Amino acid sequence: MVSQTRNSKQWHAALFAVSIALMVILVAEPGWAQSALSTIHGTVRDESGAAMPGVTVTLTSPSLQVGQIVVVSEADGNYRVGELPAGVYRIAFELAGFKNYVLADFRLTIGFVARVDATMAVGGLEESITVTGASPVVDMTSTTTSVNLTSDTLEAVPIGRGLQQLFAMTPGVTTNRVDVGDSWMGVRASTESYGQTANSKIQIDGIDISDGTSTGVYMTSLTLEEAQIRTSGNDAEVSTPGVSMVAVIKSGSNNFHGSYIASIERPELQGSNLSDALKAQGLSDTEPLKHLYDVSGDLGGRIVRDKLWFYGAFVQQDKVAGVVGFASGPGPDGRYLTGDEPLADVRTRLTHGSVKLSYQPTRNNRLIAAWQPTLKYQPQGLPPEPNRFRPLESTLDYRNPSSMYKGELQSTLSNRMVFNVVAGYGGYLADYVPWRSKFAAPVVAGNPPRLDRETGLNLGANPKTNLEYRDKWQVDSGLSIFPERGLGGQHELKVGTTLYWRRNSVGWRVHPSGDYTLVFDRLNNVSGTPSEIQIRNSPTQPDARAYYYAGYIKDTWRVTERVTLNLGLRLEQQKAFLPEQSKEASPQFPTLFPAASYDRLDVLTWNTVVPRIGLAWDVANKTVV
């Protein structure tokens, strides 16, 4: 059911009531759950096939930070350990009078529900049966189509470090450009899932950094422990039908660990595809690489053993290359576009940082804080500028700082009820400044932007003075309940809320060379004839808002050992509006663009109630439909 309305008081009241009810439950019975975490469950039996209660199941892994988790099998022989981080585990089953059963080097990936059954043989505790490397490769309960990319995979595959490289490795996902070795570093890529373009949800440590179909915040895969990319079949936790990524930043542990990498590319190993046909068009070079270097390092470890851990990383990539026809100045004839101009280079530099702290004050409570700042710097401007028709003297300085930060609480008081809440921010600022450029001609009065329509050449000061921002604040919470077996099978329930507050703006600042562009053309067979003037309304900095409120409930219902139903219901409201705001008068054209004030404008309210249903049938031990 979908409806559009301007009066949403009833919807707000209903969703508010649901949120309050959920929060009351959370306060009364805290626990935690998050889609990036995984589960290990199974049944312990003896050699006759009878269920074995009271078996001690111990999980150890460097990923746990606290060392180990211990549970005991129940009356029906079943056990369950949830909310586990991705990593390599050792699982030990112990009971007096029986041989220990040990599963070593068990790889658990993000969001995976792994079934691990154990058969205990009669014998002494000093005797052990050890199975190595028997990690499951198929999730028998999930109806989501996904691919998991571990840090080992990312290190082994020869790809660039951009986040968009991960999408290129995912079956069913395509991007709007092919990036070989980070040749497109610093360029956001939009994604399609099975040929359909739709908004993405890209969560880094629980914070959504997506901007429509692309990654709104520049990221590097160096800092990721693992990423899961979901292409279809998302459950009620996910709103959008497009690609959904869940990635986890590396964490510290009781042992210190790190990596340090440096690489560089030079032009000596680069070929040229400058053909005679291109030379006939006046091109003297294509896009030669001057250098591309990538330096990085990260370190994680303990501050207080079993209590406080840290992780930090630094990455810098710098590329200097030519652009077809991009000139540093006119040729000997004093003109552009004649093929004899000296060529200029273009620089792109990405600087990433990452800091993550994990604190476990008690066995059942954990606090996590993370911050990832990034700066994209392009002193000759943002592509498709600079180019053949905008030489160096008409470029600008472009800087794009972005960041992701979050705080998270994970708390467990019961083995049947867990809770998680994460709050944070993901966004960026795009800053176009011609007067800050070290290479452009002076941006002063008397040097306004100029366009020759006949040749397409742009001279004078660069007209862009944009100041753009994309801000997204968010709070996600979820309560998972694991009732005892009943109601026709085993249930895992989850209820949660998602709250987003987005603010977008694309503004123009006052231009020192003039808020106008002089346009020339070939008129009456005379080139360079003044034809028009384009005037800009500056300064402007509009403020647009979009708020998202959602609540969901879902049930992973294991009807039998081989059949699982994934049921869900999601209620969501998306509200777009322009708050009350005002603008200054244009200092150069106050009559055309006077000061003005604007009342609040409600643009659209979109309400949805969406059911989700999926069926997973374990046809054989490693085949699921």
PLY file of the C-alpha trace (Angstrom):
ply
format ascii 1.0
element vertex 625
property float x
property float y
property float z
element edge 624
property int vertex1
property int vertex2
end_header
0.00 0.00 0.00
1.46 3.33 -1.06
-0.08 6.73 -0.50
1.01 10.34 -0.89
-0.25 13.01 1.46
0.71 16.39 2.80
-0.93 15.84 6.15
1.03 13.11 7.91
0.06 13.67 11.54
-1.61 10.28 11.88
1.40 8.52 10.34
3.79 10.38 12.60
1.67 9.50 15.63
1.58 5.81 14.70
5.30 5.56 14.00
6.11 7.56 17.12
4.00 5.17 19.18
5.78 2.16 17.66
9.17 3.76 18.36
8.28 4.57 21.95
6.98 1.05 22.52
10.17 -0.40 21.08
12.37 1.83 23.22
10.42 0.84 26.33
11.13 -2.80 25.52
14.77 -1.98 24.89
15.15 -0.26 28.24
13.37 -3.06 30.06
15.20 -5.92 28.33
18.34 -4.77 26.58
20.22 -6.94 24.09
21.69 -6.25 20.65
21.71 -7.33 17.04
23.02 -5.99 13.76
23.01 -7.23 10.22
26.83 -7.20 10.03
27.02 -9.85 12.74
26.76 -13.61 12.30
25.44 -16.72 14.04
26.70 -20.21 14.75
24.08 -22.77 15.78
23.54 -26.48 15.60
22.70 -29.72 17.40
24.96 -31.95 19.48
24.23 -35.70 19.29
25.90 -38.90 20.38
26.87 -41.72 18.01
23.37 -43.20 18.23
21.82 -39.93 17.06
20.30 -39.00 20.43
20.36 -35.34 21.46
22.94 -34.39 24.09
22.12 -31.65 26.58
24.74 -30.06 28.83
27.59 -30.07 26.31
29.94 -27.12 26.78
30.51 -25.26 23.50
33.50 -22.88 23.54
34.27 -20.39 20.77
37.67 -18.71 20.57
38.87 -16.23 17.94
41.08 -13.13 17.68
37.99 -11.36 16.36
36.20 -11.78 19.70
38.63 -9.47 21.54
37.46 -10.90 24.91
39.03 -14.26 24.13
36.20 -16.78 24.25
32.43 -17.34 24.44
30.98 -20.33 26.28
27.44 -21.72 25.95
25.82 -25.03 26.93
23.58 -27.17 24.72
19.94 -27.30 25.76
17.62 -30.22 26.51
17.08 -30.93 22.81
20.82 -30.77 22.09
20.54 -27.41 20.33
22.89 -24.51 20.97
23.15 -21.03 19.51
25.81 -18.32 19.61
24.76 -15.10 17.91
26.05 -11.59 17.28
29.49 -12.83 16.29
31.97 -10.71 14.32
33.44 -12.12 11.13
36.67 -14.01 11.55
38.36 -17.40 11.99
37.08 -19.45 14.93
37.94 -22.54 16.94
34.81 -24.37 18.20
35.23 -26.97 20.94
32.54 -29.35 22.28
33.23 -30.91 25.71
31.34 -33.26 28.06
32.67 -35.64 30.71
32.81 -39.22 29.42
33.09 -38.18 25.78
35.96 -37.28 23.49
36.39 -33.57 22.81
35.16 -32.55 19.37
37.09 -29.59 17.96
36.47 -27.64 14.78
39.53 -25.54 13.89
40.08 -22.75 11.34
36.35 -22.20 10.93
35.81 -19.11 8.73
32.68 -17.09 9.62
31.72 -14.29 7.22
29.52 -11.22 7.66
25.82 -11.85 8.19
26.24 -15.62 7.87
24.07 -18.14 9.72
26.33 -21.19 10.02
24.99 -24.55 11.11
27.63 -26.60 12.94
26.46 -29.98 14.23
28.66 -32.18 16.38
28.68 -35.92 17.03
30.27 -36.87 20.36
32.02 -40.23 20.73
32.46 -42.05 24.02
35.93 -41.58 25.46
38.03 -39.53 27.86
38.37 -35.74 27.90
42.05 -36.15 27.11
41.03 -37.62 23.72
40.03 -35.24 20.93
38.62 -35.36 17.43
39.78 -32.33 15.44
38.31 -31.23 12.11
40.14 -28.45 10.26
38.84 -25.98 7.68
35.26 -27.25 7.46
33.66 -23.85 7.02
30.22 -23.84 5.38
29.97 -22.09 2.02
26.17 -21.85 1.78
23.83 -20.13 4.26
20.92 -22.56 4.49
18.49 -20.08 6.07
19.00 -16.81 4.18
16.94 -15.76 1.14
19.29 -12.89 0.29
21.63 -13.15 -2.71
25.01 -11.92 -1.51
28.78 -12.13 -1.87
31.25 -11.88 1.01
34.66 -10.35 0.41
37.09 -10.93 3.26
40.27 -8.96 3.92
42.24 -12.00 2.70
40.38 -11.86 -0.62
40.89 -8.12 -0.97
44.62 -8.50 -0.34
45.01 -11.44 -2.75
43.08 -10.03 -5.75
45.04 -7.42 -7.78
42.51 -4.58 -7.69
42.56 -0.93 -6.71
41.60 0.26 -3.24
38.49 2.23 -4.16
35.19 1.08 -2.69
33.72 0.80 -6.19
36.20 -2.01 -6.92
34.21 -4.22 -4.55
31.07 -3.81 -6.65
32.98 -4.84 -9.76
33.79 -8.16 -8.03
30.13 -8.92 -7.29
28.04 -11.08 -9.67
24.92 -9.24 -10.81
26.33 -5.77 -10.08
27.69 -3.42 -12.72
29.12 0.08 -12.42
29.01 2.93 -14.89
32.77 2.79 -15.51
35.59 0.29 -15.53
38.37 1.20 -13.12
41.68 -0.54 -13.75
44.22 -0.14 -10.97
42.53 2.94 -9.50
42.85 4.84 -12.78
39.46 6.37 -11.88
40.37 6.96 -8.25
38.40 9.78 -6.72
35.42 9.29 -9.04
32.13 8.06 -7.60
30.59 5.18 -9.49
26.88 4.46 -9.74
25.70 0.87 -9.55
23.12 -1.37 -11.18
21.84 -4.64 -9.79
20.84 -7.17 -12.45
20.37 -4.32 -14.95
18.20 -2.18 -12.65
19.38 1.22 -11.42
18.15 1.94 -7.90
19.31 3.71 -4.75
22.02 1.88 -2.85
22.43 1.30 0.86
26.10 1.22 1.77
26.75 0.71 5.48
30.23 1.08 6.91
30.20 -0.05 10.53
26.45 0.59 10.61
26.52 4.08 9.02
24.94 4.56 5.58
27.34 6.55 3.35
25.46 6.14 0.07
24.36 9.08 -2.07
21.66 7.82 -4.42
23.13 5.05 -6.57
26.74 5.89 -5.70
29.11 5.99 -2.74
28.69 9.46 -1.27
31.82 9.23 0.91
35.14 8.22 -0.62
36.42 5.10 1.08
39.33 2.72 0.82
39.04 -1.03 1.26
42.32 -1.14 3.24
40.47 -0.37 6.48
37.79 -3.04 5.97
37.85 -6.40 7.70
35.13 -7.73 5.42
32.30 -6.60 3.17
29.06 -8.30 2.22
27.30 -7.06 -0.93
23.64 -8.03 -1.26
22.09 -7.86 -4.71
18.54 -9.14 -4.22
16.13 -10.61 -1.72
16.78 -8.06 1.05
14.64 -8.42 4.14
12.63 -5.81 6.06
15.76 -4.15 7.48
16.56 -2.68 4.05
14.36 -0.05 2.43
15.77 0.41 -1.06
15.62 -2.27 -3.80
19.15 -1.60 -5.07
22.55 -2.87 -3.98
23.02 -3.18 -0.23
26.52 -3.34 1.24
27.41 -4.13 4.84
31.09 -3.60 5.67
33.02 -3.70 8.94
36.08 -1.62 9.80
38.99 -3.54 11.27
39.26 -3.59 15.06
42.05 -3.87 17.56
42.66 -7.01 19.62
44.86 -8.16 22.49
47.61 -8.82 19.92
49.15 -6.00 17.93
48.73 -6.30 14.17
49.30 -4.05 11.18
50.37 -3.73 7.57
52.47 -1.23 5.63
52.31 -0.91 1.87
53.90 1.36 -0.72
53.55 1.20 -4.50
54.34 3.52 -7.38
53.72 3.63 -11.12
55.98 5.53 -13.51
55.63 6.41 -17.21
58.53 4.16 -18.27
56.19 1.15 -18.40
53.33 2.95 -20.10
52.50 2.56 -23.78
50.89 5.09 -26.09
47.79 4.84 -28.23
48.32 8.13 -30.07
47.32 7.15 -33.60
47.78 9.07 -36.86
44.04 9.78 -36.83
44.33 11.47 -33.44
47.39 13.41 -34.56
45.41 14.62 -37.58
42.91 16.14 -35.12
45.64 18.26 -33.59
46.46 16.05 -30.60
50.08 15.79 -29.58
49.53 13.39 -26.67
46.75 11.38 -25.01
46.70 10.95 -21.23
50.27 10.11 -20.16
50.82 9.04 -16.57
53.50 11.00 -14.75
53.15 9.08 -11.51
50.67 7.23 -9.33
51.73 6.35 -5.82
49.88 4.66 -3.00
51.23 4.58 0.55
49.34 3.14 3.49
49.73 1.75 6.95
47.47 0.51 9.71
47.94 -0.72 13.27
45.61 -2.29 15.79
46.09 -3.58 19.28
45.23 -3.25 22.94
45.30 -0.31 25.29
44.02 -2.33 28.25
43.98 -6.10 27.80
40.44 -7.54 27.54
38.97 -4.05 28.03
40.07 -1.39 25.56
41.37 -1.75 21.99
42.32 0.60 19.16
42.72 0.57 15.40
44.17 3.32 13.20
45.03 3.68 9.52
46.41 6.23 7.07
46.23 6.01 3.26
47.33 8.49 0.61
47.00 8.07 -3.14
48.38 10.65 -5.56
48.07 10.62 -9.34
49.50 13.11 -11.84
48.55 12.52 -15.47
47.81 14.36 -18.67
44.37 14.98 -20.16
43.79 14.94 -23.90
44.34 18.46 -25.24
44.57 20.14 -21.83
46.90 23.11 -22.37
49.01 25.06 -19.91
48.86 28.11 -22.22
48.52 29.16 -25.85
51.03 28.01 -28.45
53.68 30.14 -30.18
50.94 31.72 -32.30
49.24 33.01 -29.15
46.11 30.94 -29.81
44.40 27.85 -28.39
43.04 24.82 -30.27
45.68 24.93 -32.97
47.61 21.85 -31.79
50.85 23.58 -30.81
49.96 24.39 -27.20
52.18 23.18 -24.35
50.36 20.55 -22.32
49.52 20.61 -18.61
49.06 17.84 -16.07
46.21 17.13 -13.70
46.59 16.00 -10.10
44.19 13.97 -7.98
45.06 13.24 -4.37
43.05 11.19 -1.89
43.99 11.17 1.79
42.17 8.77 4.11
42.30 8.25 7.85
40.60 5.82 10.20
40.33 5.59 13.96
38.31 2.99 15.87
38.06 2.37 19.61
36.33 -0.59 21.27
35.64 -0.64 25.01
34.15 -3.54 26.97
33.39 -2.32 30.51
31.53 -5.54 31.36
31.12 -8.94 29.77
27.70 -8.02 28.36
28.26 -4.42 27.27
30.47 -2.91 24.62
30.95 0.64 23.35
32.42 1.36 19.92
33.44 4.67 18.35
34.78 5.13 14.82
35.81 8.06 12.63
36.95 7.98 9.00
37.86 11.35 7.43
38.82 11.72 3.77
40.06 14.64 1.68
39.90 14.65 -2.10
42.10 17.39 -3.61
42.18 18.37 -7.29
44.05 21.67 -7.79
43.19 21.83 -11.52
39.48 21.20 -10.98
36.99 18.36 -11.08
36.54 16.29 -14.28
35.21 16.71 -16.91
37.12 19.90 -16.27
39.96 20.47 -17.02
39.92 19.54 -20.72
40.83 20.64 -24.22
38.29 23.45 -24.13
39.16 24.78 -20.67
42.91 25.42 -20.38
44.88 25.78 -17.19
44.33 29.54 -16.91
40.58 28.97 -16.55
40.60 26.16 -13.97
39.75 26.19 -10.27
40.79 24.59 -6.99
38.49 21.74 -5.90
38.43 20.21 -2.44
36.05 17.56 -1.21
36.30 16.71 2.50
34.06 13.87 3.64
33.70 11.83 6.77
31.92 9.05 8.57
31.67 8.85 12.34
29.61 6.80 14.72
29.01 5.75 18.30
27.56 2.36 19.12
26.26 0.49 22.13
26.10 -3.29 22.18
24.57 -4.84 25.26
23.52 -8.37 26.29
21.60 -9.34 29.42
19.95 -12.52 28.23
20.86 -15.32 25.88
17.41 -14.84 24.33
17.26 -11.08 23.92
19.92 -8.76 22.51
20.03 -5.06 21.56
22.11 -2.71 19.46
21.90 1.03 18.81
24.20 3.03 16.55
24.13 6.76 15.86
26.35 8.75 13.56
26.92 10.76 10.41
28.00 10.23 6.83
28.40 13.08 4.37
30.63 15.39 2.40
31.31 18.97 1.29
32.16 19.93 -2.30
34.06 23.22 -2.50
34.75 24.85 -5.92
37.00 27.92 -5.59
38.58 29.60 -8.66
40.32 32.34 -6.62
42.17 29.73 -4.56
43.82 28.18 -7.62
47.62 28.27 -7.84
47.52 27.91 -11.63
44.63 30.00 -12.96
44.85 33.56 -14.20
44.05 36.18 -11.54
40.40 36.04 -10.51
39.74 39.77 -10.40
37.35 42.28 -11.89
38.06 42.63 -15.60
38.65 38.92 -16.12
35.09 37.52 -16.23
34.29 34.04 -17.53
34.11 33.95 -21.35
32.68 31.34 -23.71
33.20 31.17 -27.48
30.31 29.13 -28.82
31.89 28.68 -32.22
34.97 26.89 -30.89
33.70 25.79 -27.47
36.70 27.47 -25.80
36.30 28.72 -22.22
38.64 31.49 -21.04
38.70 34.02 -18.23
37.96 33.05 -14.68
36.20 29.76 -14.06
32.51 30.56 -13.41
31.95 27.94 -10.71
31.81 29.09 -7.11
29.71 26.16 -5.89
29.50 25.21 -2.25
27.64 21.90 -1.99
26.98 19.66 0.96
25.30 16.32 1.56
24.69 15.61 5.24
23.05 12.52 6.69
22.55 11.97 10.41
21.12 8.64 11.43
20.07 6.41 14.32
19.46 2.67 13.94
18.32 0.38 16.71
17.22 -3.23 16.82
15.99 -5.75 19.35
16.38 -9.46 18.60
14.43 -12.11 20.51
15.20 -15.82 20.41
12.26 -17.64 22.03
12.36 -21.31 22.97
11.24 -23.71 20.32
7.48 -23.47 19.73
4.75 -22.15 17.46
5.57 -24.71 14.80
9.36 -24.46 14.81
12.27 -22.26 15.85
11.82 -18.46 15.61
14.30 -15.57 15.60
12.41 -12.29 15.88
13.75 -8.81 15.33
12.10 -5.41 15.64
13.87 -2.17 14.89
13.70 1.46 13.87
15.67 3.51 11.34
15.77 7.30 11.53
17.57 9.42 8.91
17.81 13.20 8.67
19.27 14.41 5.37
20.24 17.95 4.39
21.31 18.84 0.85
22.39 22.10 -0.71
23.95 23.36 -3.94
24.83 27.03 -3.58
26.73 29.75 -5.44
29.04 32.32 -3.84
29.75 35.83 -5.13
32.38 35.74 -7.89
35.20 38.33 -7.62
35.41 38.51 -11.44
31.68 39.00 -11.84
28.59 36.82 -11.55
28.17 36.59 -15.29
29.63 34.93 -18.39
30.29 36.78 -21.65
29.26 34.66 -24.64
30.73 35.12 -28.12
29.74 33.45 -31.39
30.11 33.62 -35.13
27.45 36.09 -36.27
27.09 37.51 -39.78
30.13 35.44 -40.73
32.24 37.26 -38.13
33.91 35.15 -35.45
34.19 36.36 -31.86
31.11 38.56 -31.99
29.48 39.30 -28.59
26.13 37.50 -28.58
24.77 37.33 -25.02
25.49 37.61 -21.33
24.60 34.91 -18.81
23.88 36.29 -15.34
23.99 34.23 -12.14
21.91 34.72 -9.03
24.59 34.82 -6.33
24.89 34.38 -3.43
22.49 31.49 -2.93
22.65 28.56 -0.52
19.28 26.75 -0.55
18.48 24.33 2.23
16.60 21.14 1.28
15.67 18.47 3.81
14.50 14.87 3.63
13.57 12.87 6.70
13.15 9.10 6.79
11.34 7.29 9.59
10.95 3.52 9.49
10.01 0.64 11.74
10.19 -3.05 10.90
9.58 -6.50 12.31
10.92 -9.74 10.89
10.90 -13.42 11.78
13.39 -16.05 10.67
11.18 -19.10 11.14
12.86 -22.49 10.85
9.77 -24.57 10.19
11.82 -27.76 9.91
15.51 -28.61 9.79
15.44 -27.97 6.03
12.79 -25.27 5.51
13.13 -21.65 6.66
10.63 -18.85 6.14
11.88 -15.27 6.29
8.90 -13.04 7.05
8.90 -9.28 7.54
6.90 -6.07 7.54
8.35 -2.60 7.07
6.59 0.72 7.72
8.33 3.78 6.34
7.75 7.45 5.76
9.91 9.69 3.57
9.24 13.38 3.85
10.85 16.04 1.64
10.51 19.73 2.44
12.19 23.12 2.27
12.44 24.82 5.68
11.88 28.54 6.14
14.90 30.38 4.74
16.15 33.58 3.17
18.80 34.84 0.73
20.84 37.98 0.36
20.48 40.35 -2.55
22.97 39.99 -5.40
25.63 42.68 -4.87
26.08 43.04 -8.65
22.46 42.69 -9.80
20.28 43.68 -6.81
17.37 44.74 -9.03
17.22 41.40 -10.81
17.97 39.33 -7.70
16.81 41.17 -4.57
16.91 39.79 -1.05
14.06 37.41 -0.36
12.54 35.24 2.34
10.68 32.00 1.79
8.14 30.18 3.91
8.40 26.49 4.62
7.34 24.33 1.67
6.27 20.71 2.12
7.21 19.04 -1.14
6.14 15.43 -0.69
5.30 12.86 1.96
5.57 9.23 0.92
4.17 6.50 3.16
4.73 2.79 2.58
3.76 -0.44 4.26
5.71 -3.26 2.61
5.53 -6.98 3.45
8.56 -9.18 2.80
8.53 -12.96 2.46
11.19 -15.45 1.46
11.61 -19.23 1.54
14.88 -21.15 1.89
14.74 -24.91 1.28
17.80 -26.96 2.15
17.54 -29.55 -0.64
20.86 -31.17 0.26
23.61 -30.41 2.74
25.23 -27.83 0.43
22.34 -26.91 -1.85
19.64 -24.39 -0.99
16.72 -23.10 -3.06
0 1
1 2
2 3
3 4
4 5
5 6
6 7
7 8
8 9
9 10
10 11
11 12
12 13
13 14
14 15
15 16
16 17
17 18
18 19
19 20
20 21
21 22
22 23
23 24
24 25
25 26
26 27
27 28
28 29
29 30
30 31
31 32
32 33
33 34
34 35
35 36
36 37
37 38
38 39
39 40
40 41
41 42
42 43
43 44
44 45
45 46
46 47
47 48
48 49
49 50
50 51
51 52
52 53
53 54
54 55
55 56
56 57
57 58
58 59
59 60
60 61
61 62
62 63
63 64
64 65
65 66
66 67
67 68
68 69
69 70
70 71
71 72
72 73
73 74
74 75
75 76
76 77
77 78
78 79
79 80
80 81
81 82
82 83
83 84
84 85
85 86
86 87
87 88
88 89
89 90
90 91
91 92
92 93
93 94
94 95
95 96
96 97
97 98
98 99
99 100
100 101
101 102
102 103
103 104
104 105
105 106
106 107
107 108
108 109
109 110
110 111
111 112
112 113
113 114
114 115
115 116
116 117
117 118
118 119
119 120
120 121
121 122
122 123
123 124
124 125
125 126
126 127
127 128
128 129
129 130
130 131
131 132
132 133
133 134
134 135
135 136
136 137
137 138
138 139
139 140
140 141
141 142
142 143
143 144
144 145
145 146
146 147
147 148
148 149
149 150
150 151
151 152
152 153
153 154
154 155
155 156
156 157
157 158
158 159
159 160
160 161
161 162
162 163
163 164
164 165
165 166
166 167
167 168
168 169
169 170
170 171
171 172
172 173
173 174
174 175
175 176
176 177
177 178
178 179
179 180
180 181
181 182
182 183
183 184
184 185
185 186
186 187
187 188
188 189
189 190
190 191
191 192
192 193
193 194
194 195
195 196
196 197
197 198
198 199
199 200
200 201
201 202
202 203
203 204
204 205
205 206
206 207
207 208
208 209
209 210
210 211
211 212
212 213
213 214
214 215
215 216
216 217
217 218
218 219
219 220
220 221
221 222
222 223
223 224
224 225
225 226
226 227
227 228
228 229
229 230
230 231
231 232
232 233
233 234
234 235
235 236
236 237
237 238
238 239
239 240
240 241
241 242
242 243
243 244
244 245
245 246
246 247
247 248
248 249
249 250
250 251
251 252
252 253
253 254
254 255
255 256
256 257
257 258
258 259
259 260
260 261
261 262
262 263
263 264
264 265
265 266
266 267
267 268
268 269
269 270
270 271
271 272
272 273
273 274
274 275
275 276
276 277
277 278
278 279
279 280
280 281
281 282
282 283
283 284
284 285
285 286
286 287
287 288
288 289
289 290
290 291
291 292
292 293
293 294
294 295
295 296
296 297
297 298
298 299
299 300
300 301
301 302
302 303
303 304
304 305
305 306
306 307
307 308
308 309
309 310
310 311
311 312
312 313
313 314
314 315
315 316
316 317
317 318
318 319
319 320
320 321
321 322
322 323
323 324
324 325
325 326
326 327
327 328
328 329
329 330
330 331
331 332
332 333
333 334
334 335
335 336
336 337
337 338
338 339
339 340
340 341
341 342
342 343
343 344
344 345
345 346
346 347
347 348
348 349
349 350
350 351
351 352
352 353
353 354
354 355
355 356
356 357
357 358
358 359
359 360
360 361
361 362
362 363
363 364
364 365
365 366
366 367
367 368
368 369
369 370
370 371
371 372
372 373
373 374
374 375
375 376
376 377
377 378
378 379
379 380
380 381
381 382
382 383
383 384
384 385
385 386
386 387
387 388
388 389
389 390
390 391
391 392
392 393
393 394
394 395
395 396
396 397
397 398
398 399
399 400
400 401
401 402
402 403
403 404
404 405
405 406
406 407
407 408
408 409
409 410
410 411
411 412
412 413
413 414
414 415
415 416
416 417
417 418
418 419
419 420
420 421
421 422
422 423
423 424
424 425
425 426
426 427
427 428
428 429
429 430
430 431
431 432
432 433
433 434
434 435
435 436
436 437
437 438
438 439
439 440
440 441
441 442
442 443
443 444
444 445
445 446
446 447
447 448
448 449
449 450
450 451
451 452
452 453
453 454
454 455
455 456
456 457
457 458
458 459
459 460
460 461
461 462
462 463
463 464
464 465
465 466
466 467
467 468
468 469
469 470
470 471
471 472
472 473
473 474
474 475
475 476
476 477
477 478
478 479
479 480
480 481
481 482
482 483
483 484
484 485
485 486
486 487
487 488
488 489
489 490
490 491
491 492
492 493
493 494
494 495
495 496
496 497
497 498
498 499
499 500
500 501
501 502
502 503
503 504
504 505
505 506
506 507
507 508
508 509
509 510
510 511
511 512
512 513
513 514
514 515
515 516
516 517
517 518
518 519
519 520
520 521
521 522
522 523
523 524
524 525
525 526
526 527
527 528
528 529
529 530
530 531
531 532
532 533
533 534
534 535
535 536
536 537
537 538
538 539
539 540
540 541
541 542
542 543
543 544
544 545
545 546
546 547
547 548
548 549
549 550
550 551
551 552
552 553
553 554
554 555
555 556
556 557
557 558
558 559
559 560
560 561
561 562
562 563
563 564
564 565
565 566
566 567
567 568
568 569
569 570
570 571
571 572
572 573
573 574
574 575
575 576
576 577
577 578
578 579
579 580
580 581
581 582
582 583
583 584
584 585
585 586
586 587
587 588
588 589
589 590
590 591
591 592
592 593
593 594
594 595
595 596
596 597
597 598
598 599
599 600
600 601
601 602
602 603
603 604
604 605
605 606
606 607
607 608
608 609
609 610
610 611
611 612
612 613
613 614
614 615
615 616
616 617
617 618
618 619
619 620
620 621
621 622
622 623
623 624
